[in-house]
Amino acid sequence: MYEPINNIWQFKSAALWVELALSIIVIAFMLVIIVHSMKKLPYLIGGIAAGCISIIAWFFGLTFLWAVMLVLLTAFLIITITQKQLDFKEIFTSIFQKNKNGAAQKVYDRHAVCQRIAIAVETLSRTKTGALITFEKNVPLSEVVKSGTILNAPITPELLTTIFYPGTRLHDGAVVIRRDLILAASVYYTPTTKPLTGKFGSRHRAAIGISEITDSVTVIVSEETGRVSLAYHGELISVAPDSFLRTLEEYLFAEEKTQVEEK
C-alpha cells in the first residue's frame, strides 16, 4: 500500500515537480482534444473527471490510480488519431487565432461586400469588360491562387474595375475573393473538358472548371456581349442585371440558410 503525502508542498526531489507538470500538460491537452473533436457533453465530463482524479491521485501518492488515469487519457488520444476524428491544424488555429492576430477574427458585412461586387459587375457589364471573379467558400483556394498575384486588398468597385481594365498587368485570369478581401488576381484555372452547348470562351470554361473541383461561386462577365453568368457546381447560370445581387447572395449563402432553417 502506498503511503500518502502528508504535506503536498514538501517534495523530496525536483523530479516530483517535473512529474506533476507533465501530468498537467497531458491532461490539459486531452481536454482540449475532447472539447474540440467530440463537442459532446458526456465526453467532456468524462475527460474532466479523469483529469481531476489523476491530479488527486498524484497529490496523495496513489501512483497506481494516477498511472491508470494517464493510460486511459493516452489511449483516448491514440484512438482519436487512429480514427482520424481530429484535425490538429484546425484545433490549434482556432485556439491561438485570437492571440496570433491580437483579436478575434473580425465579423464583416457580407451584404455590403456583395453590393460592392454588384456595382463593379454592373460597370464591367455596361462597358463589356471581360471579368472573372471567384468567391471562396468552404474549400480553400490557397493552392489555386499560387498561379496568380497575391493582393490581400480591400474590396472596392474601383479596384475591381481597374484590375480588369484591358492593358493592366492583372486583367487576365481571375480575381479570388476570400471573405471581405481580394485575395489574389490574375489567377488561372484549368478549364473544363466537358462539351458545352453554345459558344463559350476561355473565361466561361475556366469558371466551370474551378466550380467542378471546389464549392466556389464564380462570376463571369463576357467581353463580347457584357452578359453576366455564375458558375457553380459545374453549371453555368445566366443572371439578369436587375437580379444579380439577389442571385449572388443566394448561391453564396444558400447552404448556410438551409442549415439555419433545418435547426
C-alpha positions as CSV (number, residue, x, y, z in Angstrom):
1,M,0.0,0.0,0.0
2,Y,1.3,3.5,-0.9
3,E,1.9,5.9,1.9
4,P,0.0,9.2,1.2
5,I,1.9,12.5,1.2
6,N,1.1,14.4,4.4
7,N,2.3,17.8,3.1
8,I,1.8,18.4,-0.6
9,W,4.2,21.3,-0.5
10,Q,7.1,19.3,0.7
11,F,8.6,17.2,-2.1
12,K,11.6,15.0,-1.8
13,S,13.1,16.0,-5.1
14,A,12.7,18.2,-8.2
15,A,11.6,15.2,-10.2
16,L,8.2,15.3,-8.5
17,W,7.7,18.8,-9.9
18,V,8.6,17.6,-13.4
19,E,6.2,14.7,-13.0
20,L,3.3,17.0,-11.9
21,A,4.0,19.4,-14.8
22,L,4.0,16.7,-17.3
23,S,0.8,15.3,-15.9
24,I,-1.0,18.6,-16.1
25,I,0.2,19.2,-19.7
26,V,-1.1,15.8,-20.8
27,I,-4.4,16.2,-19.0
28,A,-4.9,19.7,-20.4
29,F,-4.0,18.5,-23.9
30,M,-6.6,15.7,-23.7
31,L,-9.3,18.1,-22.5
32,V,-8.6,20.3,-25.5
33,I,-9.0,17.3,-27.8
34,I,-12.2,16.2,-26.1
35,V,-13.8,19.7,-26.4
36,H,-12.7,20.4,-30.0
37,S,-13.1,17.0,-31.6
38,M,-16.1,15.4,-29.9
39,K,-18.0,18.5,-28.8
40,K,-20.3,16.3,-26.8
41,L,-21.1,16.8,-23.1
42,P,-20.5,13.2,-21.9
43,Y,-17.0,13.1,-23.3
44,L,-16.2,16.5,-21.7
45,I,-17.5,15.4,-18.3
46,G,-15.6,12.1,-18.5
47,G,-12.4,13.9,-19.5
48,I,-12.7,16.4,-16.7
49,A,-13.4,13.7,-14.2
50,A,-10.4,11.6,-15.4
51,G,-8.2,14.7,-15.2
52,C,-9.3,15.6,-11.7
53,I,-8.8,12.0,-10.5
54,S,-5.3,11.9,-12.0
55,I,-4.3,15.1,-10.1
56,I,-5.8,14.0,-6.8
57,A,-4.1,10.6,-7.2
58,W,-0.8,12.2,-7.7
59,F,-1.2,14.6,-4.7
60,F,-2.0,11.8,-2.3
61,G,0.6,9.4,-3.6
62,L,-1.8,6.9,-5.3
63,T,0.6,6.1,-8.0
64,F,-1.2,3.1,-9.4
65,L,-4.5,5.1,-9.8
66,W,-2.6,8.0,-11.3
67,A,-1.0,5.7,-13.8
68,V,-4.3,4.1,-14.8
69,M,-5.9,7.5,-15.4
70,L,-2.9,8.6,-17.5
71,V,-3.1,5.4,-19.6
72,L,-6.8,6.0,-20.2
73,L,-6.2,9.5,-21.4
74,T,-3.3,8.4,-23.6
75,A,-5.4,5.6,-25.1
76,F,-8.1,8.1,-25.9
77,L,-5.6,10.2,-27.8
78,I,-4.3,7.2,-29.8
79,I,-7.8,6.1,-30.7
80,T,-8.7,9.6,-31.8
81,I,-5.7,9.9,-34.0
82,T,-6.2,6.4,-35.4
83,Q,-9.8,7.1,-36.3
84,K,-8.9,10.4,-37.9
85,Q,-11.5,12.2,-35.9
86,L,-9.3,15.2,-35.2
87,D,-7.7,17.9,-37.4
88,F,-4.9,19.3,-35.2
89,K,-4.3,22.2,-37.5
90,E,-7.9,23.3,-37.2
91,I,-7.8,22.9,-33.4
92,F,-4.6,24.9,-32.8
93,T,-5.7,27.6,-35.4
94,S,-8.9,28.1,-33.5
95,I,-7.2,28.1,-30.1
96,F,-4.5,30.6,-31.0
97,Q,-6.3,32.7,-33.6
98,K,-7.1,35.4,-31.1
99,N,-3.6,35.5,-29.7
100,K,-1.9,35.5,-33.1
101,N,-4.0,38.3,-34.6
102,G,-4.3,40.3,-31.4
103,A,-8.1,39.9,-31.7
104,A,-10.7,37.5,-32.8
105,Q,-11.4,37.2,-36.5
106,K,-13.4,40.2,-37.4
107,V,-17.0,40.0,-38.5
108,Y,-17.7,41.6,-41.8
109,D,-20.9,42.7,-43.6
110,R,-21.5,40.1,-46.3
111,H,-24.3,42.1,-47.8
112,A,-22.1,45.1,-48.2
113,V,-19.4,43.0,-49.9
114,C,-22.0,41.7,-52.4
115,Q,-23.2,45.2,-53.0
116,R,-19.7,46.4,-53.9
117,I,-19.3,43.4,-56.2
118,A,-22.7,44.2,-57.8
119,I,-21.6,47.8,-58.5
120,A,-18.3,46.6,-60.1
121,V,-20.1,43.9,-62.2
122,E,-22.7,46.4,-63.4
123,T,-19.9,48.7,-64.6
124,L,-17.9,45.8,-66.2
125,S,-21.1,44.6,-67.9
126,R,-22.0,48.0,-69.3
127,T,-18.5,48.6,-70.7
128,K,-18.3,45.0,-71.9
129,T,-15.1,44.4,-69.9
130,G,-14.4,40.7,-69.5
131,A,-14.0,39.6,-65.9
132,L,-13.8,36.5,-63.8
133,I,-14.5,36.9,-60.0
134,T,-14.4,33.8,-57.8
135,F,-15.7,33.6,-54.2
136,E,-14.0,31.1,-51.9
137,K,-16.5,29.2,-49.7
138,N,-15.7,26.1,-47.7
139,V,-13.0,24.6,-50.0
140,P,-9.8,26.7,-49.6
141,L,-8.3,28.1,-52.8
142,S,-4.8,28.6,-51.3
143,E,-3.2,26.2,-53.8
144,V,-5.1,27.7,-56.8
145,V,-4.1,31.3,-56.1
146,K,-0.4,30.4,-56.3
147,S,-0.7,30.8,-60.1
148,G,-1.6,34.5,-59.7
149,T,-0.6,37.5,-57.7
150,I,-1.4,37.8,-54.0
151,L,-3.1,41.1,-53.1
152,N,-5.0,40.8,-49.8
153,A,-6.6,44.1,-50.7
154,P,-10.0,45.5,-49.6
155,I,-12.9,45.0,-52.0
156,T,-13.9,48.2,-53.8
157,P,-15.7,48.6,-57.1
158,E,-13.0,50.9,-58.3
159,L,-10.2,48.4,-57.6
160,L,-12.1,45.6,-59.3
161,T,-12.8,47.6,-62.4
162,T,-9.2,48.7,-62.6
163,I,-7.9,45.2,-62.3
164,F,-9.9,44.0,-65.3
165,Y,-9.3,47.1,-67.4
166,P,-7.7,45.9,-70.7
167,G,-4.0,46.6,-70.7
168,T,-3.3,46.3,-67.0
169,R,-0.9,43.6,-65.9
170,L,-3.6,41.8,-63.8
171,H,-6.5,41.9,-66.2
172,D,-6.0,38.3,-67.5
173,G,-7.2,35.5,-65.3
174,A,-9.5,35.6,-62.3
175,V,-9.8,37.6,-59.1
176,V,-10.3,35.4,-56.0
177,I,-12.4,36.8,-53.1
178,R,-11.9,35.5,-49.5
179,R,-14.3,36.9,-47.1
180,D,-14.0,40.7,-47.4
181,L,-10.7,40.8,-49.2
182,I,-9.4,40.4,-52.7
183,L,-7.0,37.5,-52.0
184,A,-5.4,37.4,-55.4
185,A,-5.7,38.5,-59.1
186,S,-4.5,37.1,-62.4
187,V,-5.3,33.6,-61.2
188,Y,-5.5,30.8,-63.8
189,Y,-7.8,27.8,-63.7
190,T,-7.8,24.5,-65.5
191,P,-10.7,24.8,-68.0
192,T,-13.5,22.2,-68.1
193,T,-13.2,19.5,-70.7
194,K,-16.9,18.7,-70.9
195,P,-18.8,19.7,-74.0
196,L,-20.8,22.9,-73.7
197,T,-23.9,23.8,-75.7
198,G,-23.4,27.2,-77.3
199,K,-20.4,29.5,-77.9
200,F,-18.3,29.9,-74.8
201,G,-14.9,31.4,-74.5
202,S,-11.9,30.6,-72.2
203,R,-13.3,32.6,-69.3
204,H,-16.6,30.5,-69.1
205,R,-14.7,27.2,-69.5
206,A,-12.2,28.3,-66.7
207,A,-15.1,29.3,-64.4
208,I,-16.9,26.0,-64.9
209,G,-13.6,24.2,-64.4
210,I,-12.9,25.6,-61.0
211,S,-16.6,25.1,-60.0
212,E,-16.2,21.4,-60.8
213,I,-13.4,20.8,-58.2
214,T,-14.5,23.3,-55.5
215,D,-17.6,24.7,-54.0
216,S,-16.7,28.2,-55.1
217,V,-19.0,30.6,-56.9
218,T,-17.6,32.4,-59.9
219,V,-19.0,35.5,-61.7
220,I,-18.3,35.8,-65.4
221,V,-18.7,38.9,-67.4
222,S,-18.5,38.4,-71.2
223,E,-16.3,40.9,-73.1
224,E,-18.3,40.2,-76.3
225,T,-21.8,40.7,-75.0
226,G,-21.5,42.1,-71.5
227,R,-23.7,39.3,-70.2
228,V,-23.3,38.1,-66.7
229,S,-23.2,34.4,-65.6
230,L,-22.5,32.4,-62.5
231,A,-20.6,29.1,-62.4
232,Y,-21.4,26.8,-59.5
233,H,-21.0,23.0,-59.1
234,G,-20.1,22.6,-62.8
235,E,-23.1,24.5,-64.1
236,L,-23.4,27.9,-65.8
237,I,-26.3,30.1,-64.7
238,S,-27.2,33.2,-66.7
239,V,-28.1,36.1,-64.5
240,A,-30.2,39.2,-65.3
241,P,-28.7,42.5,-64.4
242,D,-31.6,43.5,-62.1
243,S,-31.4,40.3,-60.1
244,F,-27.7,39.9,-59.9
245,L,-27.3,40.9,-56.2
246,R,-30.1,38.6,-55.0
247,T,-28.9,35.7,-57.1
248,L,-25.3,36.1,-56.0
249,E,-26.3,36.1,-52.3
250,E,-28.5,33.1,-52.8
251,Y,-25.6,31.0,-54.3
252,L,-23.1,32.3,-51.8
253,F,-25.1,31.7,-48.7
254,A,-27.7,29.1,-49.7
255,E,-26.1,26.3,-47.7
256,E,-26.0,28.4,-44.5
257,K,-29.6,29.4,-45.0
258,T,-30.6,25.8,-45.3
259,Q,-28.7,24.8,-42.2
260,V,-30.4,27.6,-40.2
261,E,-33.8,26.5,-41.4
262,E,-33.2,22.9,-40.5
263,K,-32.2,23.9,-37.0
